[in-house]
């Protein structure tokens, strides 16, 4: 179609954008307003009205599909010349610059891309060299707790194209501002918030404005300005509020916290030490990457930005080449991409009116998790004061009910252009009608009922003549889409769904890894490890080992104090398998990896007497006909992990099985996902199942948005907090899980619908817990329906536990049994079965060994006092610790680190608490022979320290803890609350143990103390006390103890995978146990 014909079809605002070829232009284009046509037509118009060549026009998009769509549309308008227009994604544009101007990059070196494992390894090596008290070096279970946040923060800095020098300069400027502004604000909030607080804040705003911190970049707003503006907004809100103080309280909550002396301070002050530490890590990381000639994914854009900024010749060359710039989806730009645009347009010749047009919609900014900064679209007019604003309001996609309901949702977002530009109105005008137009909310009783209703509804539409491909189901989470597949299959609804599988969770891969670890352990003569891995392997049905055989081996191993391997060697049913393992161990040291994997899978034989059953189990000959999906899934995942290994170690010419397992270990330890993309269903003529992010840019006649619950979309969504927080004027912390971004994501999903929009949610979750609709849908004018579960069917039964036929060995119950059983975040009942009941041998972690050494040292210090009636010299205690540590299986690095850490901790602890040691205290009090019973439950345990008050007949129990100190029983992050919950139940168990013991039953435990050995963040030695335990709390715990014991006796280890992996999930599991629901 020729240009003139297309031009006549444009509406007034589209024409204005097409005709505005000079100067800065910002087009706010809502969904369905025809922006792709606008961009293509504008490029054609530039070529028609100017002497510019096609290659002088630069079009930047965010996806390959967007780039292809624009070029195709432009080809329809101007023909083959469209291929000369410079249409790129930002990433491709950066690659092009680096390719064309190689002299500006890496001084000619050939840099190699670093994968996630390489980056993780480099960061780990940097942290290893830091002092143990560095704020980024904290560990839990032998892993650096901040490493993911460090990697993310470095990525954020690179996406902003900030060098470490620039970042350090920014931190210096932040310190300047915080020193002055912090004192002013803290003084204003010293007293209780009242109306006078408003006047105090108003008085300090000019003083904060006058702070002149030295900013490293003029593109960054000074913190003093951000702080002053925020305070002014709070004062304005207070003036408009009938009570004045609520907006001031809200501001304080957002901006301030308390220091260790309970004084109000700006939160940014608290974050500075970690940011300083991050700067040191960032600097070292950049140096190592440079020396190793490695680049990561974020390096490319960053290198381009700085090459343009520091090389005037390069910048001028690019400015001379690209006279017209157009950017699609501008709301998705990050700070680095914004710096590229600024450099391309910062030309003295054009002054403040460069020829740049950006098209975007702040309401569709949904890529915060990729570093996108929605604020860029708001800042555009500030950067280019002569910007011409054009708003596209005519919608050619959706019917009125869809657009009206979508606007009701999006106007609840706080950060919007309509709030910044008073004259802007983004209300969309529909130009589509349909006799079946509708938008409604459907409430279902249960998730299963919701899935069944949806499958029935879609089936009914298809039966009524609607093409399946005109229907889409959109969810925020892929788990919701996976849950629908079975119901849609039962309803014979054809589906199309691109599913990303986590390869390391694939059952076939896990079995291959498991048997491989046993083989390598045997090859390395690590029989303890091999023995610890065997029981879980053999319990898998793929190996076809009878439960009676497993139980027989377990009993013989326990009764004869032999390992499983030793028992298997002489067991009639297991000898061939044992011999096969030995042969595999021998061959694994020299057999090529691919052939070794074939042996472990059973594709290749080592011996005629035994062949691995894995291939026949996962890839039976007739499985392609019976279950092609599972067959292909396992095959693709096995192929994906082999392929990923080759990419990771391109120079590994002769990989062996040990290398394969090391690669898997690194991925698991770093929580790096290896994914394979698998298409489920048909490509065409099928219902589309999409995540909300994947739905962007698509449209369908009928859209279903599922699981519109508040815990999924609304205010109750659990969001992960960053341990590294940038200053408020450097908005790099990713906003993918903010309430505003979820609103925008839901808005995008809603506006995919042309004619009908059905939003559904269930009143209860799978645990029968009440669910609320998303908060932004409360009070919605959308019509509502309450559907039933008439089409629901029961979910498949969970796989049954192995049936053990021999009586359980009677073992006394200790506090570890109870806490292991109820802690579903660490495996719960299944973890108890493997670790406690069958007593499979496991290696203690380095931190556990460190804790053992600390406990042993303190025990000997107590024993010394009891024996000598005088304290043991401090240097002797430290020497005892060094000896204890020397007996632990540490690496040389671990030994050095834990020796320094433990010695420092013990010095601090002894300085604070050694004077409280007394000869009356009993250490390591063992109840093994106290014959303690709580009704039918046999109890035992060992207490660190017990103080007996013979006059009052009371006891105090002190339990030493290494690791992070707890300040409260019910505050902190969720993992801290879980830890506190388990510690509390531990002390309750000790109370039962003492008060029901044979020797000390006349004593009452009135006080339990968790004594933390290591100093807290302020350098203090702290403790946490449990006193005045209520009868109700103790009675509840006693009942829980009995219920857990009964489950153990009945070999009833319930599946807990459906519970939330949180403290709330643990509480719910406990309540279900007490109520007899499981």
Helices and strands as residue ranges (DSSP letters): H 3-9, H 12-19, E 25-29, H 35-49, G 54-56, E 57-61, H 64-78, G 79-84, E 86-89, H 90-100, G 102-104, G 106-108, E 112-113, H 116-128, E 139-140, E 143-144, H 147-159, H 164-188, H 195-209, H 223-240, H 245-255, E 256-258, E 264-266, H 267-291, E 294-295, H 299-310, H 312-321, E 324-327, G 330-332, H 335-345, E 356-360, G 362-364, G 368-370, H 375-383, E 388-392, E 394-395, H 400-410, H 417-420, E 429-430, E 438-444, H 447-463, G 468-470, E 471-475, H 478-490, E 495-502, G 503-505, H 507-523, H 527-538, G 541-543, H 547-560, H 564-569, H 575-588, H 593-601, H 614-618, H 623-626, H 628-648, H 657-669, E 675-681, E 687-691, E 700-705, H 739-750, E 753-762, G 775-777, E 783-786, H 815-822, G 824-826, H 828-832, I 833-837, H 846-868, H 874-886, H 892-913, G 914-916, E 922-926, E 932-934, E 937-939, E 942-949, E 954-961, H 974-995, E 1004-1012, E 1023-1027, H 1031-1049, H 1063-1075
